[in-house]
Amino acid sequence: MNEPVLALAGVEKIYNRGEPGEVSVLRGASLSIGAREVVALVAPSGAGKSTLLHIAGLLDAADAGTVAIGGEDMTRATDRARTAVRREKVGFIYQFHHLLPEFTARENVMLPQLANGAGQAAARARADMLLDKVGVAARATHRPAELSGGEQQRVAFCRALANGPSLLLADEPTGNLDPVTSETVFGALMDLVRETGLSALIATHNLELAGRMDRILRLDGGVLSAG
């Protein structure tokens, strides 16, 4: 049996522990995401979905429980090991694109590859391939300020996939877009995820979009449950 691409077991996270304002954000959260599975994470604002995504992506540490990526338990891994796994196996997409303004769309997608040791020609070829898949190849030489909001976010998708991760974590990836643009951009994201064979955990408030994924997880009151 293949190992899950992402597995969380009994994850807890408490802020202001032991203080009057103590907040239990995650209470024994457990999940398992298999190969090529796309899972929606639905939660009210402030419910802890960003915290869960950060723990899953090794950007934050849980107070209790375990996190495994590709069958490798990362719970007690060193910072160097966590950074290496995060760089090679995990792609992140946020609500805001966070593109570097001084670089073109192509260069924004090339940079993570170059940082990971890829050559210029290979990085450029992969960047152009990804930009073409999401329909913004014609805008490859434009800087973020010259792109629409939907184009900027599609470039951010490409950057997240630049190093060929096995797991994509997305936090409200269409949350800043109007409904029509959101639909177009979400469609581009799902096509890209399916074509590249990624596993993904995608947080969204949009129940219609969530319903188009393989299954739904709900986070409320720190408790994670099937949708």
Phi and psi in degrees as GROMACS dihedral restraints (atoms count N, CA, C in turn):
[ dihedral_restraints ]
;  ai    aj    ak    al  type     phi  dphi    fc
    3     4     5     6     1   -70.7    20    10
    4     5     6     7     1   143.9    20    10
    6     7     8     9     1   -69.3    20    10
    7     8     9    10     1   145.7    20    10
    9    10    11    12     1   -60.4    20    10
   10    11    12    13     1   148.1    20    10
   12    13    14    15     1   -68.7    20    10
   13    14    15    16     1   -36.6    20    10
   15    16    17    18     1  -137.3    20    10
   16    17    18    19     1   132.0    20    10
   18    19    20    21     1  -139.3    20    10
   19    20    21    22     1   123.4    20    10
   21    22    23    24     1  -114.4    20    10
   22    23    24    25     1   138.4    20    10
   24    25    26    27     1  -136.7    20    10
   25    26    27    28     1   119.6    20    10
   27    28    29    30     1    59.2    20    10
   28    29    30    31     1    36.1    20    10
   30    31    32    33     1   -75.1    20    10
   31    32    33    34     1   129.9    20    10
   33    34    35    36     1  -126.2    20    10
   34    35    36    37     1   144.8    20    10
   36    37    38    39     1  -143.5    20    10
   37    38    39    40     1   124.2    20    10
   39    40    41    42     1  -125.8    20    10
   40    41    42    43     1   128.5    20    10
   42    43    44    45     1  -100.7    20    10
   43    44    45    46     1   147.1    20    10
   45    46    47    48     1    57.4    20    10
   46    47    48    49     1    41.7    20    10
   48    49    50    51     1   -54.8    20    10
   49    50    51    52     1   131.2    20    10
   51    52    53    54     1    79.0    20    10
   52    53    54    55     1     1.6    20    10
   54    55    56    57     1  -107.0    20    10
   55    56    57    58     1   164.5    20    10
   57    58    59    60     1   -57.0    20    10
   58    59    60    61     1   -31.2    20    10
   60    61    62    63     1   -94.5    20    10
   61    62    63    64     1    25.0    20    10
   63    64    65    66     1   -57.0    20    10
   64    65    66    67     1   133.2    20    10
   66    67    68    69     1  -128.8    20    10
   67    68    69    70     1   123.0    20    10
   69    70    71    72     1   -92.1    20    10
   70    71    72    73     1   102.7    20    10
   72    73    74    75     1   -83.2    20    10
   73    74    75    76     1   -40.1    20    10
   75    76    77    78     1  -126.1    20    10
   76    77    78    79     1   131.8    20    10
   78    79    80    81     1  -123.8    20    10
   79    80    81    82     1    90.4    20    10
   81    82    83    84     1    65.4    20    10
   82    83    84    85     1    38.9    20    10
   84    85    86    87     1   -69.5    20    10
   85    86    87    88     1   129.6    20    10
   87    88    89    90     1  -134.0    20    10
   88    89    90    91     1   140.3    20    10
   90    91    92    93     1  -158.6    20    10
   91    92    93    94     1   160.2    20    10
   93    94    95    96     1  -142.5    20    10
   94    95    96    97     1   128.2    20    10
   96    97    98    99     1  -120.6    20    10
   97    98    99   100     1   123.4    20    10
   99   100   101   102     1   -87.1    20    10
  100   101   102   103     1   176.1    20    10
  102   103   104   105     1   -60.3    20    10
  103   104   105   106     1   134.1    20    10
  105   106   107   108     1    64.1    20    10
  106   107   108   109     1    17.0    20    10
  108   109   110   111     1   -95.1    20    10
  109   110   111   112     1   135.2    20    10
  111   112   113   114     1  -114.8    20    10
  112   113   114   115     1   116.7    20    10
  114   115   116   117     1  -117.9    20    10
  115   116   117   118     1   133.4    20    10
  117   118   119   120     1   -89.3    20    10
  118   119   120   121     1   139.2    20    10
  120   121   122   123     1  -114.3    20    10
  121   122   123   124     1   111.4    20    10
  123   124   125   126     1  -109.0    20    10
  124   125   126   127     1   130.3    20    10
  126   127   128   129     1  -158.2    20    10
  127   128   129   130     1   147.6    20    10
  129   130   131   132     1   -65.5    20    10
  130   131   132   133     1   160.4    20    10
  132   133   134   135     1   -59.1    20    10
  133   134   135   136     1   136.5    20    10
  135   136   137   138     1    79.7    20    10
  136   137   138   139     1     8.4    20    10
  138   139   140   141     1   -82.3    20    10
  139   140   141   142     1   -13.5    20    10
  141   142   143   144     1   110.2    20    10
  142   143   144   145     1    13.3    20    10
  144   145   146   147     1   -65.1    20    10
  145   146   147   148     1   -39.0    20    10
  147   148   149   150     1   -65.2    20    10
  148   149   150   151     1   -39.2    20    10
  150   151   152   153     1   -60.8    20    10
  151   152   153   154     1   -44.9    20    10
  153   154   155   156     1   -62.1    20    10
  154   155   156   157     1   -44.0    20    10
  156   157   158   159     1   -63.7    20    10
  157   158   159   160     1   -40.0    20    10
  159   160   161   162     1   -65.9    20    10
  160   161   162   163     1   -37.4    20    10
  162   163   164   165     1   -69.6    20    10
  163   164   165   166     1   -43.0    20    10
  165   166   167   168     1   -61.5    20    10
  166   167   168   169     1   -35.0    20    10
  168   169   170   171     1   -92.7    20    10
  169   170   171   172     1     9.9    20    10
  171   172   173   174     1    66.1    20    10
  172   173   174   175     1    23.6    20    10
  174   175   176   177     1   -88.3    20    10
  175   176   177   178     1   -17.6    20    10
  177   178   179   180     1  -141.2    20    10
  178   179   180   181     1   158.6    20    10
  180   181   182   183     1  -107.8    20    10
  181   182   183   184     1   142.5    20    10
  183   184   185   186     1   -78.2    20    10
  184   185   186   187     1   155.6    20    10
  186   187   188   189     1   -80.4    20    10
  187   188   189   190     1   -23.4    20    10
  189   190   191   192     1  -157.7    20    10
  190   191   192   193     1   160.9    20    10
  192   193   194   195     1    96.5    20    10
  193   194   195   196     1  -179.0    20    10
  195   196   197   198     1  -128.2    20    10
  196   197   198   199     1   153.4    20    10
  198   199   200   201     1  -130.8    20    10
  199   200   201   202     1   124.1    20    10
  201   202   203   204     1  -126.7    20    10
  202   203   204   205     1   137.0    20    10
  204   205   206   207     1  -122.9    20    10
  205   206   207   208     1   122.0    20    10
  207   208   209   210     1    60.1    20    10
  208   209   210   211     1    32.2    20    10
  210   211   212   213     1    83.0    20    10
  211   212   213   214     1    -0.9    20    10
  213   214   215   216     1  -100.0    20    10
  214   215   216   217     1   117.1    20    10
  216   217   218   219     1   -71.6    20    10
  217   218   219   220     1   116.9    20    10
  219   220   221   222     1  -102.1    20    10
  220   221   222   223     1     6.4    20    10
  222   223   224   225     1   -59.0    20    10
  223   224   225   226     1   -42.8    20    10
  225   226   227   228     1  -113.1    20    10
  226   227   228   229     1    20.1    20    10
  228   229   230   231     1   -69.5    20    10
  229   230   231   232     1   154.0    20    10
  231   232   233   234     1   -69.4    20    10
  232   233   234   235     1   162.7    20    10
  234   235   236   237     1   -58.9    20    10
  235   236   237   238     1   -38.4    20    10
  237   238   239   240     1   -64.5    20    10
  238   239   240   241     1   -43.2    20    10
  240   241   242   243     1   -65.8    20    10
  241   242   243   244     1   -41.1    20    10
  243   244   245   246     1   -63.7    20    10
  244   245   246   247     1   -41.3    20    10
  246   247   248   249     1   -63.3    20    10
  247   248   249   250     1   -41.9    20    10
  249   250   251   252     1   -64.1    20    10
  250   251   252   253     1   -44.0    20    10
  252   253   254   255     1   -66.8    20    10
  253   254   255   256     1   -41.9    20    10
  255   256   257   258     1   -61.6    20    10
  256   257   258   259     1   -41.4    20    10
  258   259   260   261     1   -69.4    20    10
  259   260   261   262     1   -37.4    20    10
  261   262   263   264     1   -93.0    20    10
  262   263   264   265     1   -28.7    20    10
  264   265   266   267     1  -117.9    20    10
  265   266   267   268     1   -11.4    20    10
  267   268   269   270     1  -124.0    20    10
  268   269   270   271     1   133.5    20    10
  270   271   272   273     1  -115.5    20    10
  271   272   273   274     1   140.7    20    10
  273   274   275   276     1  -117.8    20    10
  274   275   276   277     1   139.2    20    10
  276   277   278   279     1  -130.1    20    10
  277   278   279   280     1   132.7    20    10
  279   280   281   282     1  -112.0    20    10
  280   281   282   283     1   172.1    20    10
  282   283   284   285     1   -63.2    20    10
  283   284   285   286     1   -38.0    20    10
  285   286   287   288     1  -102.7    20    10
  286   287   288   289     1   143.4    20    10
  288   289   290   291     1   -67.3    20    10
  289   290   291   292     1   -32.4    20    10
  291   292   293   294     1    57.0    20    10
  292   293   294   295     1    32.2    20    10
  294   295   296   297     1   -72.3    20    10
  295   296   297   298     1   150.6    20    10
  297   298   299   300     1   -78.7    20    10
  298   299   300   301     1   119.1    20    10
  300   301   302   303     1   -66.7    20    10
  301   302   303   304     1   -24.6    20    10
  303   304   305   306     1   -84.7    20    10
  304   305   306   307     1    -5.2    20    10
  306   307   308   309     1  -111.7    20    10
  307   308   309   310     1   154.0    20    10
  309   310   311   312     1   -74.2    20    10
  310   311   312   313     1   170.9    20    10
  312   313   314   315     1   -57.1    20    10
  313   314   315   316     1   -47.3    20    10
  315   316   317   318     1   -58.9    20    10
  316   317   318   319     1   -45.9    20    10
  318   319   320   321     1   -65.5    20    10
  319   320   321   322     1   -35.9    20    10
  321   322   323   324     1   -61.7    20    10
  322   323   324   325     1   -33.6    20    10
  324   325   326   327     1   -82.9    20    10
  325   326   327   328     1   -27.2    20    10
  327   328   329   330     1   -73.9    20    10
  328   329   330   331     1   -35.7    20    10
  330   331   332   333     1   -55.6    20    10
  331   332   333   334     1   -47.0    20    10
  333   334   335   336     1   -60.9    20    10
  334   335   336   337     1   -33.1    20    10
  336   337   338   339     1   -69.4    20    10
  337   338   339   340     1   -43.3    20    10
  339   340   341   342     1   -63.3    20    10
  340   341   342   343     1   -39.9    20    10
  342   343   344   345     1   -65.0    20    10
  343   344   345   346     1   -24.0    20    10
  345   346   347   348     1   -95.6    20    10
  346   347   348   349     1     7.6    20    10
  348   349   350   351     1   100.4    20    10
  349   350   351   352     1     2.6    20    10
  351   352   353   354     1   -72.0    20    10
  352   353   354   355     1   153.1    20    10
  354   355   356   357     1   -79.9    20    10
  355   356   357   358     1   162.3    20    10
  357   358   359   360     1   -57.5    20    10
  358   359   360   361     1   -47.8    20    10
  360   361   362   363     1   -64.6    20    10
  361   362   363   364     1   -44.1    20    10
  363   364   365   366     1   -65.7    20    10
  364   365   366   367     1   -41.3    20    10
  366   367   368   369     1   -64.6    20    10
  367   368   369   370     1   -40.6    20    10
  369   370   371   372     1   -66.7    20    10
  370   371   372   373     1   -42.4    20    10
  372   373   374   375     1   -63.4    20    10
  373   374   375   376     1   -42.5    20    10
  375   376   377   378     1   -68.7    20    10
  376   377   378   379     1   -41.1    20    10
  378   379   380   381     1   -58.1    20    10
  379   380   381   382     1   -46.4    20    10
  381   382   383   384     1   -65.5    20    10
  382   383   384   385     1   -37.3    20    10
  384   385   386   387     1   -63.3    20    10
  385   386   387   388     1   -45.5    20    10
  387   388   389   390     1   -67.4    20    10
  388   389   390   391     1   -43.1    20    10
  390   391   392   393     1   -61.8    20    10
  391   392   393   394     1   -36.4    20    10
  393   394   395   396     1   -66.3    20    10
  394   395   396   397     1   -38.5    20    10
  396   397   398   399     1   -62.5    20    10
  397   398   399   400     1   -32.0    20    10
  399   400   401   402     1  -101.0    20    10
  400   401   402   403     1    10.0    20    10
  402   403   404   405     1    79.9    20    10
  403   404   405   406     1    22.9    20    10
  405   406   407   408     1  -123.7    20    10
  406   407   408   409     1    22.4    20    10
  408   409   410   411     1   -58.1    20    10
  409   410   411   412     1   -35.5    20    10
  411   412   413   414     1   -68.6    20    10
  412   413   414   415     1   -13.1    20    10
  414   415   416   417     1  -106.8    20    10
  415   416   417   418     1    14.9    20    10
  417   418   419   420     1   -58.5    20    10
  418   419   420   421     1   -32.6    20    10
  420   421   422   423     1   -94.6    20    10
  421   422   423   424     1     6.5    20    10
  423   424   425   426     1   -91.9    20    10
  424   425   426   427     1   144.7    20    10
  426   427   428   429     1   -82.8    20    10
  427   428   429   430     1   161.3    20    10
  429   430   431   432     1   -51.5    20    10
  430   431   432   433     1   -39.2    20    10
  432   433   434   435     1   -64.4    20    10
  433   434   435   436     1   -18.2    20    10
  435   436   437   438     1   -95.6    20    10
  436   437   438   439     1     3.7    20    10
  438   439   440   441     1  -109.4    20    10
  439   440   441   442     1   152.3    20    10
  441   442   443   444     1   -72.8    20    10
  442   443   444   445     1   168.6    20    10
  444   445   446   447     1   -59.5    20    10
  445   446   447   448     1   -41.6    20    10
  447   448   449   450     1   -66.3    20    10
  448   449   450   451     1   -38.7    20    10
  450   451   452   453     1   -66.5    20    10
  451   452   453   454     1   -41.8    20    10
  453   454   455   456     1   -58.4    20    10
  454   455   456   457     1   -43.6    20    10
  456   457   458   459     1   -69.9    20    10
  457   458   459   460     1   -34.2    20    10
  459   460   461   462     1   -66.5    20    10
  460   461   462   463     1   -36.1    20    10
  462   463   464   465     1   -64.5    20    10
  463   464   465   466     1   -39.1    20    10
  465   466   467   468     1   -62.2    20    10
  466   467   468   469     1   -36.3    20    10
  468   469   470   471     1   -59.8    20    10
  469   470   471   472     1   -46.9    20    10
  471   472   473   474     1   -61.9    20    10
  472   473   474   475     1   -41.2    20    10
  474   475   476   477     1   -61.8    20    10
  475   476   477   478     1   -39.7    20    10
  477   478   479   480     1   -64.0    20    10
  478   479   480   481     1   -29.1    20    10
  480   481   482   483     1   -97.6    20    10
  481   482   483   484     1     2.7    20    10
  483   484   485   486     1   -57.0    20    10
  484   485   486   487     1   -40.8    20    10
  486   487   488   489     1   -94.0    20    10
  487   488   489   490     1    15.2    20    10
  489   490   491   492     1    64.2    20    10
  490   491   492   493     1    50.3    20    10
  492   493   494   495     1   -68.6    20    10
  493   494   495   496     1   162.3    20    10
  495   496   497   498     1   -95.6    20    10
  496   497   498   499     1   -15.9    20    10
  498   499   500   501     1  -131.1    20    10
  499   500   501   502     1   130.7    20    10
  501   502   503   504     1  -113.4    20    10
  502   503   504   505     1   130.4    20    10
  504   505   506   507     1  -117.9    20    10
  505   506   507   508     1   123.4    20    10
  507   508   509   510     1  -128.4    20    10
  508   509   510   511     1   130.2    20    10
  510   511   512   513     1  -110.9    20    10
  511   512   513   514     1    99.5    20    10
  513   514   515   516     1    49.9    20    10
  514   515   516   517     1    57.9    20    10
  516   517   518   519     1   -65.6    20    10
  517   518   519   520     1   -16.6    20    10
  519   520   521   522     1  -117.5    20    10
  520   521   522   523     1    14.8    20    10
  522   523   524   525     1   -65.6    20    10
  523   524   525   526     1   -22.9    20    10
  525   526   527   528     1   -95.4    20    10
  526   527   528   529     1     4.3    20    10
  528   529   530   531     1  -107.5    20    10
  529   530   531   532     1   153.8    20    10
  531   532   533   534     1   -69.6    20    10
  532   533   534   535     1   162.4    20    10
  534   535   536   537     1   -55.8    20    10
  535   536   537   538     1   -42.2    20    10
  537   538   539   540     1   -67.4    20    10
  538   539   540   541     1   -46.8    20    10
  540   541   542   543     1   -65.0    20    10
  541   542   543   544     1   -39.1    20    10
  543   544   545   546     1   -57.2    20    10
  544   545   546   547     1   -43.6    20    10
  546   547   548   549     1   -62.6    20    10
  547   548   549   550     1   -45.2    20    10
  549   550   551   552     1   -64.1    20    10
  550   551   552   553     1   -45.6    20    10
  552   553   554   555     1   -69.3    20    10
  553   554   555   556     1   -39.3    20    10
  555   556   557   558     1   -64.4    20    10
  556   557   558   559     1   -40.1    20    10
  558   559   560   561     1   -59.9    20    10
  559   560   561   562     1   -41.4    20    10
  561   562   563   564     1   -64.2    20    10
  562   563   564   565     1   -39.5    20    10
  564   565   566   567     1   -63.8    20    10
  565   566   567   568     1   -47.4    20    10
  567   568   569   570     1   -64.8    20    10
  568   569   570   571     1   -39.5    20    10
  570   571   572   573     1   -61.2    20    10
  571   572   573   574     1   -42.7    20    10
  573   574   575   576     1   -65.5    20    10
  574   575   576   577     1   -43.0    20    10
  576   577   578   579     1   -63.2    20    10
  577   578   579   580     1   -46.1    20    10
  579   580   581   582     1   -65.8    20    10
  580   581   582   583     1   -42.2    20    10
  582   583   584   585     1   -66.8    20    10
  583   584   585   586     1   -34.5    20    10
  585   586   587   588     1   -91.4    20    10
  586   587   588   589     1    -3.8    20    10
  588   589   590   591     1    72.2    20    10
  589   590   591   592     1    25.6    20    10
  591   592   593   594     1   -73.1    20    10
  592   593   594   595     1   156.4    20    10
  594   595   596   597     1   -97.9    20    10
  595   596   597   598     1   146.9    20    10
  597   598   599   600     1  -147.4    20    10
  598   599   600   601     1   144.8    20    10
  600   601   602   603     1  -121.1    20    10
  601   602   603   604     1   113.7    20    10
  603   604   605   606     1  -121.1    20    10
  604   605   606   607     1   115.1    20    10
  606   607   608   609     1   -82.2    20    10
  607   608   609   610     1   133.9    20    10
  609   610   611   612     1  -155.0    20    10
  610   611   612   613     1   150.1    20    10
  612   613   614   615     1   -89.4    20    10
  613   614   615   616     1   -14.6    20    10
  615   616   617   618     1   -85.5    20    10
  616   617   618   619     1   107.0    20    10
  618   619   620   621     1   -68.3    20    10
  619   620   621   622     1   -29.1    20    10
  621   622   623   624     1   -66.6    20    10
  622   623   624   625     1   -42.8    20    10
  624   625   626   627     1   -66.8    20    10
  625   626   627   628     1   -41.8    20    10
  627   628   629   630     1   -58.4    20    10
  628   629   630   631     1   -37.8    20    10
  630   631   632   633     1   -67.9    20    10
  631   632   633   634     1   -12.8    20    10
  633   634   635   636     1   -91.5    20    10
  634   635   636   637     1    -0.7    20    10
  636   637   638   639     1   -93.5    20    10
  637   638   639   640     1   176.8    20    10
  639   640   641   642     1   -68.6    20    10
  640   641   642   643     1   -36.7    20    10
  642   643   644   645     1  -162.4    20    10
  643   644   645   646     1   169.6    20    10
  645   646   647   648     1  -122.5    20    10
  646   647   648   649     1   135.6    20    10
  648   649   650   651     1  -113.5    20    10
  649   650   651   652     1   140.5    20    10
  651   652   653   654     1  -115.8    20    10
  652   653   654   655     1   138.0    20    10
  654   655   656   657     1  -119.6    20    10
  655   656   657   658     1   118.5    20    10
  657   658   659   660     1  -151.0    20    10
  658   659   660   661     1   131.1    20    10
  660   661   662   663     1    62.6    20    10
  661   662   663   664     1    28.2    20    10
  663   664   665   666     1    81.7    20    10
  664   665   666   667     1    -1.9    20    10
  666   667   668   669     1  -106.9    20    10
  667   668   669   670     1   130.6    20    10
  669   670   671   672     1  -100.3    20    10
  670   671   672   673     1   131.1    20    10
  672   673   674   675     1  -144.4    20    10
  673   674   675   676     1   162.5    20    10
  675   676   677   678     1   -68.4    20    10
  676   677   678   679     1   144.2    20    10
